[in-house]
Amino acid sequence: MNNIIINADDFGISKEVNNAIMTAMDSQLCLDTTLLANFEDSEDAAILAISMNRMNHVGIHLNITQGIPLTKNIRNESRFCNAGGMFHNRKLGRITLLSKSEQNAIYEELKSQVQLCRKFGIPISHADSHNHIHEEPGMLPILLRLLKDEKIPYLRLTNDIGKTALQNSLYRNTYNYILKLKRLTATNHFGSVSDFLNSKKTFTPGSVIELMIHPGKTEADQILDVYSKENLSLRLQKVLTYNKLISYNQLSYKV
């Protein structure tokens, strides 16, 4: 038997997404989600999770790419914010080297996001990131410090299921190995639903595989993915039955 953790990203980005994620959890399509702390509807998301007794299934979706920063210093860092003090609203380029002021500003911002989540009443079961910024090499020392200081037990792996160039694969495997050495992993593999369904990878029996989804809205009793527009009910049913020789058990990051 292998194990699947299905996590809904972007909780808090809008009321529509918040409701779609709660509906997905009602339907047992996923058991976990991660909260963006710096959006207008972030507190609404937390209130929803708490009202439905799901606060222990909510992690944090660390963010330095979209929305309004919570802290002042990062607004002065042009690499991350525009002249109006907003995040650039786009995926950033490769983050390898960071100045001291950038490092301090990022740490301060992410720490504030963690603290706000907890102020909302979310214990934080795990961490991942918006636009996968946690995968960037320059971010790793900051994140290791943050997780240690804030006692967050797990960080999402980099994508080791989807197809990529050899150089990227070597980097991702190294990054994941570091997380495993630091005992910050609850899973053995990570990728998207499409990565998983299209993969020819052989998973070791007993593996824990995390898959991300992005519920966007509910329509005619369907939960539609933000990006693919596919019916997640049908898509995830394929995940749990895609290999009839192996059974899959759905797990949770629950604290």
C-alpha positions in Angstrom: 0.0 0.0 0.0 1.2 3.5 -0.8 -0.1 6.7 0.9 -1.4 9.9 -0.7 -1.6 13.3 0.9 -3.7 15.7 -1.2 -3.2 19.4 -0.3 -5.3 22.3 -1.6 -3.1 25.3 -2.2 -4.1 29.0 -2.0 -6.6 28.9 0.9 -7.3 32.5 1.6 -6.8 34.0 -1.8 -10.5 34.7 -2.3 -13.9 33.7 -0.8 -14.7 31.6 -3.9 -11.5 29.6 -3.5 -12.1 29.3 0.3 -15.5 27.8 -0.3 -14.3 25.5 -3.0 -11.5 24.1 -0.8 -14.0 23.6 2.1 -16.3 21.8 -0.3 -13.4 19.6 -1.5 -12.7 18.7 2.1 -16.3 18.0 2.7 -16.2 15.5 -0.2 -13.0 14.0 1.1 -11.2 15.0 -2.1 -8.4 16.4 0.1 -7.7 16.4 3.8 -5.3 19.3 3.9 -4.9 22.9 2.8 -2.3 25.7 3.1 -3.3 29.3 4.0 -2.0 32.5 2.3 -1.9 35.0 5.2 -1.6 38.3 3.4 -4.9 38.5 1.5 -8.1 40.3 2.3 -9.9 36.9 2.5 -7.3 35.1 4.6 -9.1 35.6 7.9 -12.3 34.4 6.3 -10.5 31.2 5.3 -9.3 30.7 8.9 -12.7 31.3 10.3 -14.2 28.8 7.9 -11.6 26.2 8.9 -12.1 26.7 12.6 -15.9 26.7 12.3 -15.7 23.3 10.6 -13.1 22.0 13.1 -10.4 21.8 10.4 -7.8 24.2 11.8 -5.5 21.3 12.6 -5.4 20.4 8.9 -4.2 23.8 7.7 -0.6 24.7 7.0 0.9 27.9 5.7 1.4 28.9 2.1 4.4 31.2 2.4 4.3 34.0 -0.1 6.6 36.7 -1.5 5.1 37.0 -5.0 1.5 38.2 -4.8 -0.6 40.6 -2.8 0.2 43.1 -0.1 3.3 42.5 2.2 2.6 42.5 5.9 5.9 44.2 6.7 7.6 47.4 5.8 11.2 46.5 4.9 10.4 44.1 2.0 8.5 46.9 0.3 11.8 48.6 -0.2 13.3 45.6 -2.0 12.7 46.1 -5.7 13.4 42.5 -6.5 10.2 41.5 -4.7 8.0 44.6 -4.6 7.0 47.3 -7.1 7.1 51.1 -6.5 3.7 50.9 -4.8 5.0 48.5 -2.2 3.0 45.5 -3.6 4.5 42.1 -4.5 5.1 41.9 -8.2 2.2 39.4 -8.8 4.3 37.0 -10.9 6.7 34.1 -10.4 10.2 35.4 -9.7 13.3 34.4 -11.5 15.9 32.1 -10.0 16.7 33.2 -6.5 20.3 32.1 -5.8 22.1 35.0 -4.1 20.4 37.4 -1.8 21.7 40.6 -0.2 21.7 40.8 3.6 18.9 43.3 3.5 16.9 41.0 1.2 17.4 38.0 3.5 16.4 40.0 6.6 13.3 41.4 4.8 12.2 38.0 3.6 12.6 36.4 7.0 10.7 39.3 8.7 7.9 39.0 6.2 7.5 35.2 6.3 7.7 35.3 10.1 4.9 37.8 10.2 2.8 35.6 7.9 3.3 32.7 10.3 2.4 34.8 13.3 -0.7 36.1 11.6 -1.9 32.6 10.8 -1.5 31.7 14.4 -3.3 34.9 15.5 -6.2 33.7 13.3 -6.2 30.5 15.3 -4.4 28.2 12.9 -1.7 26.0 14.6 0.1 25.4 11.3 0.6 21.7 10.5 3.1 22.2 7.6 4.5 24.6 5.1 4.7 25.1 1.4 4.8 28.2 -0.8 3.1 30.3 -3.4 4.7 29.9 -6.9 7.1 27.3 -5.3 9.4 30.0 -4.0 10.5 27.6 -1.2 12.3 25.5 -3.9 14.8 28.3 -4.7 18.4 27.8 -3.5 18.7 31.2 -1.9 15.5 30.7 0.1 16.6 27.5 1.8 18.7 29.0 4.7 15.9 31.5 5.4 13.3 28.7 5.5 15.4 26.4 7.6 15.8 29.2 10.2 12.1 30.1 10.0 10.8 26.6 10.5 13.2 26.1 13.4 12.3 29.4 15.1 8.6 28.9 14.6 8.5 25.2 15.3 6.8 24.2 12.0 7.5 20.5 11.5 7.3 20.0 7.8 8.2 21.7 4.5 7.0 20.5 1.1 9.5 18.6 -1.1 10.4 19.9 -4.5 8.7 18.2 -7.5 10.4 14.9 -8.1 7.6 13.2 -10.0 7.2 15.5 -13.1 9.4 15.4 -16.1 12.3 17.8 -16.0 15.9 18.3 -17.3 18.7 16.2 -15.7 20.2 19.3 -14.1 16.9 20.2 -12.5 16.4 16.7 -11.3 19.8 16.6 -9.7 19.1 19.9 -7.9 15.7 18.8 -6.7 17.0 15.5 -5.4 19.7 17.3 -3.5 17.3 19.8 -2.0 14.9 17.0 -0.9 17.8 15.1 0.6 18.7 18.1 2.7 15.1 18.4 4.0 15.2 14.7 4.9 18.5 15.1 6.7 16.9 18.0 8.7 13.9 15.8 9.4 11.5 18.3 7.8 9.7 15.8 5.5 6.5 13.9 6.1 6.5 12.6 2.5 8.7 10.7 0.1 7.6 12.4 -3.2 5.7 15.5 -4.4 4.1 16.6 -7.6 0.9 17.7 -9.3 -2.0 15.4 -10.1 -1.0 15.5 -13.8 2.6 14.7 -12.9 1.4 11.7 -10.9 -1.1 10.3 -13.5 1.5 10.8 -16.4 4.5 9.5 -14.4 6.2 6.2 -15.2 8.0 6.4 -11.9 7.9 3.3 -9.7 7.2 4.2 -6.1 8.5 2.1 -3.3 5.7 0.3 -1.4 4.8 2.3 1.7 5.8 5.6 0.1 3.9 8.8 1.0 3.2 10.9 -2.0 1.9 14.5 -1.7 -0.1 15.9 -4.6 -1.3 19.5 -4.8 -4.6 20.7 -6.2 -6.1 24.2 -6.7 -9.9 24.1 -6.2 -11.2 27.3 -7.8 -15.0 27.2 -7.7 -18.0 24.9 -7.4 -20.3 24.7 -10.4 -23.3 22.3 -10.9 -22.1 20.1 -8.0 -18.6 20.0 -9.5 -15.4 21.3 -7.9 -13.3 22.8 -10.7 -9.5 23.2 -10.7 -8.4 26.9 -11.1 -5.8 26.0 -13.8 -7.0 23.0 -15.7 -10.8 23.7 -15.2 -11.2 19.9 -14.7 -13.7 18.3 -12.4 -11.5 17.4 -9.4 -13.9 14.7 -8.3 -13.2 12.7 -11.4 -9.5 13.7 -11.6 -8.8 12.5 -8.0 -10.8 9.4 -8.5 -8.2 8.5 -11.2 -5.4 9.1 -8.7 -6.6 6.6 -6.2 -7.3 3.9 -8.8 -4.7 4.6 -11.5 -2.6 1.5 -10.6 -4.9 -1.5 -9.8 -1.9 -3.4 -8.5 -1.3 -1.0 -5.6 -3.8 0.4 -3.2 -3.7 4.0 -2.0 -4.6 5.3 1.4 -5.2 9.0 1.9 -3.3 10.5 4.8 -3.1 14.0 6.4 -0.6 16.4 7.8 -2.9 17.0 10.7 -1.2 18.3 13.9 
